């Protein structure tokens, strides 16, 4: 099973969209809410190079945000990355 991680904030529509894509594929994921967790937000910025959410990683590979996840899902690449 792939290791999927997603950094989110509460009340983020793009985060909801990204999680829905993963849930529709029955993929479990680790969610890190950076809303009020400065340490976690700093980790996200270090790993992703961005302060925007969501930030998605599959097997430690940075996928990007919600639009990036949707694009690789549409192209079929997501299924390959998920195994």
JOWO-V947213 format. One line per field, one symbol per residue. ss: DSSP state (h for helix, s for strand, l for the rest). phi: phi as a letter, one per 40 degrees, with the letter a starting at -180 (. if undefined). burial: I if it has 16 or more other ideal C-beta (glycine too) atoms within 10 Angstrom, else O. A space follows every 10 residues. Layout:
ss=???
phi=???
burial=???
This chain:
ss=lllsssssll llhhhhhhhh hhhhllllls sssllllhhh hhhhhhhhll llllssssll sssslhhhhh hhhhhlhhhh hhl
phi=.ccbbbcbbc gbcccdcccc dccccfbcac bbccdbbccc ccccccccga bcbcbbbbfg ccchbccccc cccccgcdcc ccg
burial=OOOIIIIIIO OIOIIOOIIO IIOOOOOOIO OIIIOOOOOO IOOIOOOIOO OOIIIIIIOO OOIIIIOOIO OIIOOOOIOO OIO
